Amino acid sequence: MNEVPNSAVTPAAAPPDPLECPVLTDNTVPAAPLLPSQSAADTFETVADRAAMVARLEESGKLGPGPVREALLALPREILLPHAYVRVSGPGVDPIDWRLLDGSHPDDRQEWLELIHSDESILLQRDGEPLDALPRGPVTGGHMTSMSTYTPATIEALQAMELGSGLRYLELGPGPGVSLALAAAITGPGLATGVERDGLMVAFAQRNLDRLGVGAEVIEGDALEGHEARAPYDRIHSGIGVPSVPEPWVEQLAPGGRLLTTLVTRTPSWPGQLLVTRTTAGTVEAVLRGRPRGYRPLLGYRWLNAVDHRARIKDDPGTARSTRLAPPPDEAYGFWLAAAYLAPGLVRDFQAETMTIVAPEDDSWAVSGSGDGTVRVHGPRDVWAELEDLHARWEQAGRPEQYRVDLRDSAGAQHVTSGEGPKALAWTLSPLAAVPRQAP
C-alpha cells in the first residue's frame, strides 16, 4: 500500500488539550485519559496530523464512528513510534539498505510524521537489536523483527472485536503497542494486557505506554501461551499469524468473548482472518474469511516467495495453452483462501504485469495472458490446471466467501469446511507442533 501524505489541517482555533478530552465509549463512560509528554507546538502539529489521518480513513470507508475513531484522534502515536526505518533497496536486494528516521531530529521530523500517520507499516527493529539510542541515517543489512501494523488493519481488527469500556483485553505480540494503547484507551486503565516475547521490545513499549498513561501493561512471555494469570478475557487479539489456533487462547476466552487472529499458510498471498466467539452458554464458534492482507507469521515460520524466480520467468514465461479460467479477481477472497490450503506451495508475484503464480519448491509457474484466453505454464507442476480444477470445485460449493472452523476435535485437529454435503470444500489446519519455533 502506497503512503498517503497527510493533508494540511489548520484549525480555526487552538486544538483541544488531550488531557481535557477523555476518550468516550459508546456508553459515554470516560476511558483512560491520554497523557502525552509534548510541548504546546508539538501538540498542535500532531493533533492536526491525527485529524487528517482520521479524515482520510473515514473517507476511504475503513473507519466508522465510535470509540476506535475517538481513540485514534486522542492517541499521540509519535510517542509509541519515535523512530522508523525506511527501506532504500528495491525488492530482492540483499543485504538491504535502510535509512533510520529519528523523530526528534529536525531534518527527519516532517518525513517521519507523514510516515507514522500514513497507512504504511512502521519498521522499528532489525534483528532483535536494542531500541535505545539507534543512530539515524543510512545502515546496511539485517531484517526487520518488529514493526507496527499498518493502520487500516489495526482499525479493522479493533472495530471487528467491538471493544467497549470495562472489557478485559489481551493483545498477543503487541510490538510497540499501538493497537494495545488504542484498546486501553477504550477499555479503561488496568484492563489491557500485552504478551511479547522480545524483552527489549517489552521495555521499549512499556516505557512509551507509561508516558501515555493509558494503564496498559506488556508482559514478557510466549504469546502462544496467552496469559493465564489475568484470564478470562472478553477480547483477545493476535498481532501475529498462526497456522492454527493455540489451545490456551480458546481456553482463556470468556463467555461472550471474541478472539481475532490471522491464519497463515506458507504463502503470504492469500491470508485468512479467523473470528472465534464463545457464546454466553460456553460453546465455541469460529468463522474464517479471506482477506487482502494479514499479519506476519510467528518467528521461525518461513514463507515462500517468488522473487528468486522473476528473472527466469521473464526470460521463459512457459508454454502457451488455452484456458477455460480467466484470472479470478483479487476480491474473490473465498477462492484464494481455499487455494492457499487446497493448492499448497503456491505464491503469487504481485509485481508482475499479469497474474503470475509460482510453485518455488517445484520449479513451476503459470503466467496468465492479457485477457486473450491463454496462459503460459512451466515446470513439472501444472499450476494453472490446479487452479482451474479448484475454481470449478469452488463454484460447485456455492462460491463460499467464509468457512466454518471446528476447534473441538478430541484429537486436537482443527477442521475447516464451507458447509454440508459432498460438494463442500474442506481441509485441516496445520498443527502448531509442525511450526519451527525460535529458541528462547
Order of alpha helices (4+ residues) and beta strands (2+ residues): alpha-alpha-alpha-beta-beta-alpha-beta-beta-beta-alpha-beta-alpha-beta-alpha-beta-beta-alpha-beta-beta-beta-alpha-beta-alpha-beta-beta-beta-beta-alpha-beta-beta-beta
